[in-house]
Amino acid sequence: MLNDLAEFIEIESVLGEPEENAPFGRENARALALFLEKAAAYGLKTGSDGGYAGWAEYGDGETLIGVLAHLDVVPAGGGWSYDPFRLTVKDGNMYGRGVSDDKGPLVACLHALARLRRENADLGCRVRLIAGCNEETGSECIKHYVRHCEIPKASFTPDADFPVVASEKGIAHLKITFPRSEALAEGKITAQAGTRPNVVPNAATLLIGRGSPLFDALAAEFRDVSGLPHAERIAGVLKDYGCDPADFACEMTDDGLRVTARGIAAHGSTPEKGDNAAAKILFMLLALTGDESVAAACEYLAPRDAAERLGIAAEDATGALTMNLGVLSAVGGVLSLTVDIRTPACSDYADIKRRLAEALTGAEITELHRSEPLAFDENDTLVSTLLGVYRKVTGDTASRPLHIGGGTYAKELPNCVGFGAVFPGTDTRMHEPDEFYPVAAFEKLETIYYEAIKALCAAYR
């Protein structure tokens, strides 16, 4: 399994420009081709949905059981101790982008299916491992599959946590574009942070262009610009938003005054585990310009308590509503932000959009992605069957079904839930630098998914 995983990790399958038979870019298509090649080599039937997804299948019968995993990954970003696109095994852990989310689990499922085929197992139905290429950026791959291909009777996706996920929050990715600001335009200000709504940015940059009135004023005020974040009038604004001036660095460049902010990356579903650099650069921008649009963003989109400020805070079994400022851009006087909002089932999504529109007067709000909450009864056949398999293989009888803030493929197919691959008490740093997965747990995965496939076939055939 390690050799197969190493080949997948070496492919930088981040969303790219669409090409013929490669709707999500060349590298994602390469990853899909490798999957189909591996599956065929293991004697499994294969098929492809026009480059959106592919599958490996074993068994006979009318009933189809599904396993959904994905080949795409989020960008590596900086801060890695190891090459993110080369599998590194050290001190009992595997490192690389995708070892946990979701290439490692996909390889474990592929080997479980290959094992069943080697044993000539009589499952009484067909099992299809579906590999998508676009889970991290909207799951258009599986939406396309649903429109054009056979739908399994029951499925699981190894892209969450053990023992089994009974419910998930809804997800909304919203792009907020403010009207053109003369203050930002006259300052020749450009700013950038983040690449995906569902990742907490760990770095952000702000450039004040040479020749602008703001640049000239700051250059005259500060002989050494490294002291800018600590100046009383700047530091006061930063500290009002709980921001440490020490997290900023300033330097003069050929293009102007460059300000960088440091943060800590985290998954967008758990923004509290990170330290958002995009929010910090917004606070700095407010301190420097006093711009009204920037002030509104600082008040309602950037703070850790943004949901409370908007009046949309809510909580149920899946946890509290969360907001993550994932992408920031300022160019030509136009400030644009993209946020990831995770909504419990008790939330009123229409009310959330209304409150955002009221708070951000004049801003254009565009919905890039929306998935509704997902909820299963803990005694449902699918949930209870998978929970039983997990307990049988691991001996962990204390863990209960989970209710999570993350979003998975489970929302895209009927009768589908998340099942692993992260074990209780482990944080594999998904979407962060040095993403890892324990080797011993990886070896156990194949057995868990092997038993899960057999159990689901017995329950649904």
C-alpha positions, 0 to 999 in steps of 0.5 A, a space after each residue: 500500500 505504501 508504494 501505491 500511496 507514494 505514487 499518488 502523493 507525487 501527483 500535485 492534484 490541485 484544481 487546475 485549468 480545464 482541458 479536454 477529458 480533464 475538467 479539473 486540470 491536467 494533474 487531477 486527470 493524471 491522478 485519475 488515470 493512475 487510479 484506473 491503472 492500479 485498479 485494472 492491474 488488481 483485476 478490478 473492473 474499471 469505468 470513467 465518467 468523462 474525467 469527472 470521476 472513475 471507479 473500480 468495481 468487484 462483485 455480481 448482482 443487481 445491488 450496488 454498494 458504493 465507496 466514495 473517495 477523492 484524488 484532489 487535494 488542497 494546495 500545499 502552502 508553506 511551512 512544511 518540514 517535508 516535501 508535501 508531494 513526496 511520501 515521507 515515512 518518519 517515526 511511525 508517521 507518513 507525511 505528504 499532502 493527501 496522506 490523510 485527506 484523501 489519498 491514503 484512505 482511497 488506497 486502503 479502500 482500493 486494497 480492500 477491494 483487491 483483497 476481496 477479488 483475490 479471495 473470489 469473495 461471494 458478496 451477493 452484490 457489486 461494490 464500486 469504489 468511486 474516485 472523484 477529482 473535485 471534492 475540495 472545490 465543490 464536489 462537481 465530480 460527484 454531482 456529475 456522476 449522479 447525473 450520468 451514472 449508477 447510484 449505489 443503494 448504500 455508501 460510505 466515504 472514508 473522508 471523515 472520522 471514526 467510528 462513523 459520522 451520523 450528521 454533518 453541518 451545512 456549508 456555504 461559500 460566499 464571495 463578498 465584493 465591496 464597492 470600489 474604494 477611493 482610499 484603497 485605489 489612491 493608496 495603490 493598495 494590493 492585498 492577498 491571502 488564502 487560496 481556498 475558503 475551507 482553509 485558514 490562511 497562514 500568510 497574508 501580504 499587503 503592498 502600498 504602492 510607491 508614489 501614492 499619498 499613503 506611501 509618501 506619508 508613511 515613508 516620511 513618518 517612519 525612518 525604519 518601517 519595521 516599527 510601523 506595527 508598533 506605532 501607537 495609532 497602528 498598534 491600538 487598532 490591532 489590539 482592539 481586535 486581539 491582534 499582536 503587532 509582533 505578527 507583522 513584518 514590514 519592509 521597503 521594496 522596489 514596488 512600495 511598502 510591503 506588510 506581511 502577516 503570519 498565522 497558523 493554518 487549519 481546516 475551515 471547519 475548525 477555524 478556532 484551531 488556526 490563526 487567521 492571517 487574512 483577518 490580521 491583514 484586514 485589521 492592518 489595512 483598517 489601521 492604515 486607511 480607515 476605509 468604511 468597507 474595510 471597517 465593515 469586513 473587520 467588524 463582521 467577517 474577520 473576528 473570531 466572534 463574527 457570528 455573534 456580531 452578525 446575530 447568526 450564532 447557533 449550535 446543535 449536536 453538530 456543534 456551533 456555527 463557524 465562519 472562516 475568512 479563507 480568501 482575501 483580495 484587494 486590487 484596483 480599489 476593490 476589496 473581495 473576501 470569500 468566507 466558509 460558513 458551517 451551519 447547524 441544522 437549526 440555522 436558518 440559511 435565508 436569515 444568515 444571508 439577510 443579516 450579511 446583506 444588512 451588515 455589509 451595505 452595498 456589498 455584492 454577495 455571491 454564493 459559490 457553493 451551498 450544501 444542506 446539513 445531513 442527519 441520520 438516526 444513530 440506529 439507522 442500518 447504515 450507521 449501525 452496521 458501520 459502527 459495528 464493524 469499527 467496534 469489531 475490528 478495533 475493540 473500541 466499544 466506547 466511541 459513539 456516532 459523530 456529529 461533525 462540522 466538516 463536509 464530505 461526499 456523503 451529502 452528494 449521494 443518497 444513503 451515504 455517511 462518513 466512515 473514517 479515516 481519522 481515528 479518535 484522538 488523532 489530529 492529522 493536520 488536514 489542510 495544514 502543513 505537515 499533514 500526516 497519518 500513522 503507518 500503523 493506522 494506515 495498515 489497519 484501515 485496509 482491514 476495517 474497509 474490507 470488513 465494512 464492504 462485506 457487512 454492507 453487502 450482507 445488510 443490503 443485498 
